[in-house]
Amino acid sequence: MNQIRAYFDNFVHLTDDEWEHFSSRLIRTEFPRKSMLLQAGKVENYLSFIEAGVVRYFIPLEDKDLTFGFTFAGAFTSAYDSFLTQMPSHYAVQALSHTVLWRISKKDLEDIYQLTTAGDRIGRKAAENLFLLKSRRELSLLNESAEQRYLNLYSEQPQLIREIPLKYIASYIGVTPQALSRIRKRIS
């Protein structure tokens, strides 16, 4: 839980009372490797902070999954569009490794917004973080080669990329597993 407070301290000062109010609403949840955090077609009820682990976002298809994102420890994760609208998600969210989350429900987060002066800033920063990840991904798909997308992922989280199966990395950068093998050979 200290990771979350340190994260928030980077942009907003929370009084001890505000932190107590916020942290009392957090639920620590552990998920084993390959656990589903959210199935496609279900409504996202939580905004979560990843204490440890790697989370994958994907669209389940009949012949293969289409991976479109990863989130690592020290960041927020959520099927945020579903969380905001309370409509079923079009994609699934999965823990790729043993994952520890600190979760807050939509109702509790709304209460935090109403009851604390820092609540809006907390919510805004979590939303901005998720938006920036999405924007960066979209721009990467439009402007970078598959090789550059792989190098970016590797430079962002070199120790954790070893935990992600190559088939998911290949899907994420938009190539086949065979093409990813060629990219990895070329850059090593």
DOKE-66703 format. One record per residue (C-alpha): x, y, z; residue number from 0; chain; residue in one letter. Coordinates in nm, 3 decimals, decimal comma. Each point is the difference from the previous one (the first is absolute). Layout:
! residues N
<u=X | v=Y | w=Z | pos=NUM | unit=A | code=A>
...
//
This chain:
! residues 188
<u=0,000 | v=0,000 | w=0,000 | pos=0 | unit=A | code=M>
<u=0,299 | v=0,228 | w=0,050 | pos=1 | unit=A | code=N>
<u=0,062 | v=-0,014 | w=-0,377 | pos=2 | unit=A | code=Q>
<u=-0,338 | v=0,164 | w=-0,060 | pos=3 | unit=A | code=I>
<u=0,064 | v=0,280 | w=0,247 | pos=4 | unit=A | code=R>
<u=0,344 | v=0,062 | w=-0,155 | pos=5 | unit=A | code=A>
<u=-0,164 | v=0,005 | w=-0,346 | pos=6 | unit=A | code=Y>
<u=-0,251 | v=0,262 | w=0,112 | pos=7 | unit=A | code=F>
<u=0,262 | v=0,204 | w=0,187 | pos=8 | unit=A | code=D>
<u=0,161 | v=0,072 | w=-0,338 | pos=9 | unit=A | code=N>
<u=-0,287 | v=0,228 | w=-0,097 | pos=10 | unit=A | code=F>
<u=-0,232 | v=0,066 | w=0,295 | pos=11 | unit=A | code=V>
<u=0,058 | v=0,039 | w=0,371 | pos=12 | unit=A | code=H>
<u=-0,245 | v=-0,211 | w=0,196 | pos=13 | unit=A | code=L>
<u=-0,054 | v=0,080 | w=0,364 | pos=14 | unit=A | code=T>
<u=0,020 | v=-0,296 | w=0,233 | pos=15 | unit=A | code=D>
<u=-0,378 | v=0,014 | w=0,038 | pos=16 | unit=A | code=D>
<u=-0,054 | v=-0,001 | w=-0,378 | pos=17 | unit=A | code=E>
<u=0,243 | v=-0,289 | w=-0,042 | pos=18 | unit=A | code=W>
<u=-0,173 | v=-0,192 | w=0,280 | pos=19 | unit=A | code=E>
<u=-0,339 | v=0,059 | w=-0,160 | pos=20 | unit=A | code=H>
<u=0,126 | v=-0,112 | w=-0,342 | pos=21 | unit=A | code=F>
<u=0,211 | v=-0,295 | w=0,116 | pos=22 | unit=A | code=S>
<u=-0,279 | v=-0,135 | w=0,222 | pos=23 | unit=A | code=S>
<u=-0,200 | v=-0,061 | w=-0,320 | pos=24 | unit=A | code=R>
<u=0,276 | v=-0,199 | w=-0,172 | pos=25 | unit=A | code=L>
<u=-0,029 | v=-0,377 | w=-0,018 | pos=26 | unit=A | code=I>
<u=0,320 | v=-0,205 | w=-0,042 | pos=27 | unit=A | code=R>
<u=-0,058 | v=-0,288 | w=-0,239 | pos=28 | unit=A | code=T>
<u=0,244 | v=-0,260 | w=-0,130 | pos=29 | unit=A | code=E>
<u=-0,043 | v=-0,181 | w=-0,329 | pos=30 | unit=A | code=F>
<u=0,194 | v=-0,309 | w=-0,106 | pos=31 | unit=A | code=P>
<u=0,178 | v=-0,006 | w=-0,336 | pos=32 | unit=A | code=R>
<u=-0,242 | v=-0,015 | w=-0,297 | pos=33 | unit=A | code=K>
<u=-0,302 | v=0,106 | w=0,211 | pos=34 | unit=A | code=S>
<u=-0,269 | v=0,203 | w=-0,167 | pos=35 | unit=A | code=M>
<u=-0,050 | v=0,338 | w=0,165 | pos=36 | unit=A | code=L>
<u=-0,292 | v=0,075 | w=-0,230 | pos=37 | unit=A | code=L>
<u=-0,172 | v=-0,214 | w=-0,263 | pos=38 | unit=A | code=Q>
<u=-0,114 | v=0,161 | w=-0,325 | pos=39 | unit=A | code=A>
<u=-0,371 | v=0,075 | w=0,030 | pos=40 | unit=A | code=G>
<u=0,019 | v=0,078 | w=0,372 | pos=41 | unit=A | code=K>
<u=-0,014 | v=0,344 | w=0,163 | pos=42 | unit=A | code=V>
<u=0,318 | v=0,141 | w=0,159 | pos=43 | unit=A | code=E>
<u=-0,071 | v=0,097 | w=0,358 | pos=44 | unit=A | code=N>
<u=0,351 | v=0,090 | w=0,116 | pos=45 | unit=A | code=Y>
<u=0,282 | v=0,239 | w=-0,059 | pos=46 | unit=A | code=L>
<u=0,314 | v=-0,186 | w=0,111 | pos=47 | unit=A | code=S>
<u=0,359 | v=0,087 | w=0,080 | pos=48 | unit=A | code=F>
<u=0,253 | v=-0,274 | w=-0,082 | pos=49 | unit=A | code=I>
<u=0,233 | v=-0,061 | w=0,293 | pos=50 | unit=A | code=E>
<u=0,164 | v=-0,298 | w=-0,171 | pos=51 | unit=A | code=A>
<u=-0,054 | v=-0,183 | w=-0,327 | pos=52 | unit=A | code=G>
<u=-0,083 | v=0,051 | w=-0,366 | pos=53 | unit=A | code=V>
<u=-0,349 | v=0,046 | w=-0,145 | pos=54 | unit=A | code=V>
<u=-0,102 | v=-0,067 | w=-0,362 | pos=55 | unit=A | code=R>
<u=-0,294 | v=0,149 | w=-0,191 | pos=56 | unit=A | code=Y>
<u=-0,135 | v=-0,207 | w=-0,289 | pos=57 | unit=A | code=F>
<u=-0,291 | v=-0,069 | w=-0,227 | pos=58 | unit=A | code=I>
<u=-0,083 | v=-0,371 | w=0,011 | pos=59 | unit=A | code=P>
<u=-0,051 | v=-0,137 | w=-0,350 | pos=60 | unit=A | code=L>
<u=-0,085 | v=-0,355 | w=-0,111 | pos=61 | unit=A | code=E>
<u=0,334 | v=-0,080 | w=-0,162 | pos=62 | unit=A | code=D>
<u=0,227 | v=0,221 | w=0,214 | pos=63 | unit=A | code=K>
<u=-0,005 | v=0,288 | w=0,245 | pos=64 | unit=A | code=D>
<u=0,085 | v=0,352 | w=-0,112 | pos=65 | unit=A | code=L>
<u=0,221 | v=0,156 | w=0,269 | pos=66 | unit=A | code=T>
<u=-0,007 | v=0,379 | w=-0,004 | pos=67 | unit=A | code=F>
<u=0,155 | v=0,106 | w=0,328 | pos=68 | unit=A | code=G>
<u=0,203 | v=-0,076 | w=0,311 | pos=69 | unit=A | code=F>
<u=0,022 | v=0,178 | w=0,333 | pos=70 | unit=A | code=T>
<u=0,279 | v=-0,056 | w=0,250 | pos=71 | unit=A | code=F>
<u=0,050 | v=0,048 | w=0,373 | pos=72 | unit=A | code=A>
<u=-0,018 | v=0,357 | w=0,123 | pos=73 | unit=A | code=G>
<u=-0,288 | v=0,103 | w=-0,227 | pos=74 | unit=A | code=A>
<u=-0,379 | v=-0,004 | w=-0,007 | pos=75 | unit=A | code=F>
<u=-0,192 | v=-0,260 | w=-0,194 | pos=76 | unit=A | code=T>
<u=-0,365 | v=-0,034 | w=-0,094 | pos=77 | unit=A | code=S>
<u=-0,231 | v=-0,063 | w=-0,290 | pos=78 | unit=A | code=A>
<u=-0,049 | v=0,371 | w=0,050 | pos=79 | unit=A | code=Y>
<u=-0,261 | v=0,060 | w=-0,269 | pos=80 | unit=A | code=D>
<u=-0,221 | v=-0,267 | w=0,160 | pos=81 | unit=A | code=S>
<u=0,077 | v=0,140 | w=0,347 | pos=82 | unit=A | code=F>
<u=-0,115 | v=0,348 | w=-0,103 | pos=83 | unit=A | code=L>
<u=-0,311 | v=-0,104 | w=-0,194 | pos=84 | unit=A | code=T>
<u=-0,089 | v=-0,309 | w=0,205 | pos=85 | unit=A | code=Q>
<u=-0,062 | v=-0,177 | w=-0,332 | pos=86 | unit=A | code=M>
<u=0,145 | v=-0,343 | w=-0,085 | pos=87 | unit=A | code=P>
<u=0,361 | v=-0,001 | w=-0,114 | pos=88 | unit=A | code=S>
<u=0,084 | v=-0,100 | w=-0,357 | pos=89 | unit=A | code=H>
<u=0,332 | v=-0,142 | w=0,115 | pos=90 | unit=A | code=Y>
<u=0,148 | v=-0,209 | w=0,279 | pos=91 | unit=A | code=A>
<u=0,264 | v=0,079 | w=0,262 | pos=92 | unit=A | code=V>
<u=0,237 | v=-0,273 | w=0,123 | pos=93 | unit=A | code=Q>
<u=0,279 | v=-0,033 | w=0,256 | pos=94 | unit=A | code=A>
<u=0,302 | v=-0,138 | w=-0,187 | pos=95 | unit=A | code=L>
<u=0,198 | v=-0,062 | w=0,316 | pos=96 | unit=A | code=S>
<u=-0,088 | v=-0,020 | w=0,368 | pos=97 | unit=A | code=H>
<u=-0,160 | v=0,342 | w=0,043 | pos=98 | unit=A | code=T>
<u=-0,080 | v=0,207 | w=0,307 | pos=99 | unit=A | code=V>
<u=-0,258 | v=0,275 | w=-0,045 | pos=100 | unit=A | code=L>
<u=-0,134 | v=0,271 | w=0,228 | pos=101 | unit=A | code=W>
<u=-0,356 | v=0,052 | w=-0,125 | pos=102 | unit=A | code=R>
<u=-0,263 | v=0,266 | w=0,059 | pos=103 | unit=A | code=I>
<u=-0,360 | v=-0,038 | w=-0,112 | pos=104 | unit=A | code=S>
<u=-0,176 | v=0,258 | w=-0,212 | pos=105 | unit=A | code=K>
<u=-0,234 | v=0,088 | w=0,287 | pos=106 | unit=A | code=K>
<u=0,288 | v=0,043 | w=0,245 | pos=107 | unit=A | code=D>
<u=0,192 | v=0,213 | w=-0,250 | pos=108 | unit=A | code=L>
<u=-0,305 | v=0,221 | w=-0,051 | pos=109 | unit=A | code=E>
<u=-0,022 | v=0,040 | w=0,378 | pos=110 | unit=A | code=D>
<u=0,369 | v=0,100 | w=0,012 | pos=111 | unit=A | code=I>
<u=-0,068 | v=0,264 | w=-0,267 | pos=112 | unit=A | code=Y>
<u=-0,280 | v=0,145 | w=0,211 | pos=113 | unit=A | code=Q>
<u=0,154 | v=-0,025 | w=0,346 | pos=114 | unit=A | code=L>
<u=0,359 | v=0,117 | w=-0,048 | pos=115 | unit=A | code=T>
<u=0,153 | v=0,309 | w=-0,155 | pos=116 | unit=A | code=T>
<u=0,273 | v=-0,208 | w=-0,166 | pos=117 | unit=A | code=A>
<u=-0,245 | v=-0,262 | w=-0,132 | pos=118 | unit=A | code=G>
<u=-0,054 | v=0,163 | w=-0,338 | pos=119 | unit=A | code=D>
<u=0,375 | v=0,032 | w=-0,054 | pos=120 | unit=A | code=R>
<u=0,050 | v=-0,367 | w=0,090 | pos=121 | unit=A | code=I>
<u=-0,264 | v=-0,109 | w=-0,252 | pos=122 | unit=A | code=G>
<u=0,126 | v=0,238 | w=-0,263 | pos=123 | unit=A | code=R>
<u=0,358 | v=-0,126 | w=0,029 | pos=124 | unit=A | code=K>
<u=-0,107 | v=-0,364 | w=-0,023 | pos=125 | unit=A | code=A>
<u=-0,211 | v=0,084 | w=-0,307 | pos=126 | unit=A | code=A>
<u=0,283 | v=0,202 | w=-0,157 | pos=127 | unit=A | code=E>
<u=0,241 | v=-0,290 | w=0,050 | pos=128 | unit=A | code=N>
<u=-0,236 | v=-0,244 | w=-0,174 | pos=129 | unit=A | code=L>
<u=-0,069 | v=0,250 | w=-0,281 | pos=130 | unit=A | code=F>
<u=0,371 | v=0,062 | w=-0,061 | pos=131 | unit=A | code=L>
<u=0,068 | v=-0,374 | w=-0,025 | pos=132 | unit=A | code=L>
<u=-0,280 | v=-0,034 | w=-0,255 | pos=133 | unit=A | code=K>
<u=0,116 | v=0,301 | w=-0,203 | pos=134 | unit=A | code=S>
<u=0,360 | v=-0,116 | w=-0,003 | pos=135 | unit=A | code=R>
<u=-0,111 | v=-0,342 | w=-0,123 | pos=136 | unit=A | code=R>
<u=-0,210 | v=0,148 | w=-0,281 | pos=137 | unit=A | code=E>
<u=0,281 | v=0,229 | w=-0,115 | pos=138 | unit=A | code=L>
<u=0,244 | v=-0,289 | w=0,013 | pos=139 | unit=A | code=S>
<u=-0,221 | v=-0,207 | w=-0,230 | pos=140 | unit=A | code=L>
<u=-0,027 | v=0,288 | w=-0,246 | pos=141 | unit=A | code=L>
<u=0,360 | v=0,122 | w=0,002 | pos=142 | unit=A | code=N>
<u=0,236 | v=-0,280 | w=0,093 | pos=143 | unit=A | code=E>
<u=0,113 | v=-0,327 | w=-0,147 | pos=144 | unit=A | code=S>
<u=-0,063 | v=-0,330 | w=0,178 | pos=145 | unit=A | code=A>
<u=0,370 | v=-0,010 | w=0,083 | pos=146 | unit=A | code=E>
<u=-0,016 | v=0,343 | w=0,163 | pos=147 | unit=A | code=Q>
<u=-0,312 | v=-0,097 | w=0,198 | pos=148 | unit=A | code=R>
<u=0,187 | v=-0,306 | w=0,130 | pos=149 | unit=A | code=Y>
<u=0,303 | v=0,209 | w=0,092 | pos=150 | unit=A | code=L>
<u=-0,221 | v=0,251 | w=0,182 | pos=151 | unit=A | code=N>
<u=-0,168 | v=-0,275 | w=0,201 | pos=152 | unit=A | code=L>
<u=0,337 | v=-0,151 | w=0,079 | pos=153 | unit=A | code=Y>
<u=0,148 | v=0,333 | w=0,111 | pos=154 | unit=A | code=S>
<u=-0,303 | v=0,083 | w=0,220 | pos=155 | unit=A | code=E>
<u=-0,001 | v=-0,327 | w=0,196 | pos=156 | unit=A | code=Q>
<u=0,301 | v=-0,218 | w=-0,093 | pos=157 | unit=A | code=P>
<u=-0,024 | v=-0,225 | w=0,305 | pos=158 | unit=A | code=Q>
<u=-0,372 | v=-0,060 | w=-0,037 | pos=159 | unit=A | code=L>
<u=-0,008 | v=-0,060 | w=-0,373 | pos=160 | unit=A | code=I>
<u=0,151 | v=-0,341 | w=0,076 | pos=161 | unit=A | code=R>
<u=-0,323 | v=-0,088 | w=0,183 | pos=162 | unit=A | code=E>
<u=-0,219 | v=0,072 | w=-0,303 | pos=163 | unit=A | code=I>
<u=-0,043 | v=-0,293 | w=-0,241 | pos=164 | unit=A | code=P>
<u=0,138 | v=0,083 | w=-0,344 | pos=165 | unit=A | code=L>
<u=-0,336 | v=-0,069 | w=-0,166 | pos=166 | unit=A | code=K>
<u=-0,152 | v=0,289 | w=0,199 | pos=167 | unit=A | code=Y>
<u=0,289 | v=0,232 | w=-0,082 | pos=168 | unit=A | code=I>
<u=-0,030 | v=-0,090 | w=-0,369 | pos=169 | unit=A | code=A>
<u=-0,374 | v=0,074 | w=0,006 | pos=170 | unit=A | code=S>
<u=0,063 | v=0,328 | w=0,184 | pos=171 | unit=A | code=Y>
<u=0,250 | v=0,128 | w=-0,255 | pos=172 | unit=A | code=I>
<u=-0,212 | v=-0,127 | w=-0,291 | pos=173 | unit=A | code=G>
<u=0,211 | v=-0,283 | w=-0,140 | pos=174 | unit=A | code=V>
<u=0,004 | v=-0,378 | w=-0,001 | pos=175 | unit=A | code=T>
<u=0,212 | v=-0,186 | w=0,257 | pos=176 | unit=A | code=P>
<u=0,236 | v=-0,097 | w=-0,286 | pos=177 | unit=A | code=Q>
<u=0,047 | v=0,364 | w=-0,100 | pos=178 | unit=A | code=A>
<u=0,070 | v=0,088 | w=0,365 | pos=179 | unit=A | code=L>
<u=0,269 | v=-0,269 | w=0,009 | pos=180 | unit=A | code=S>
<u=0,165 | v=0,161 | w=-0,304 | pos=181 | unit=A | code=R>
<u=-0,018 | v=0,345 | w=0,165 | pos=182 | unit=A | code=I>
<u=0,156 | v=-0,137 | w=0,318 | pos=183 | unit=A | code=R>
<u=0,281 | v=-0,168 | w=-0,196 | pos=184 | unit=A | code=K>
<u=0,068 | v=0,317 | w=-0,198 | pos=185 | unit=A | code=R>
<u=0,033 | v=0,224 | w=0,307 | pos=186 | unit=A | code=I>
<u=0,192 | v=-0,237 | w=0,228 | pos=187 | unit=A | code=S>
//
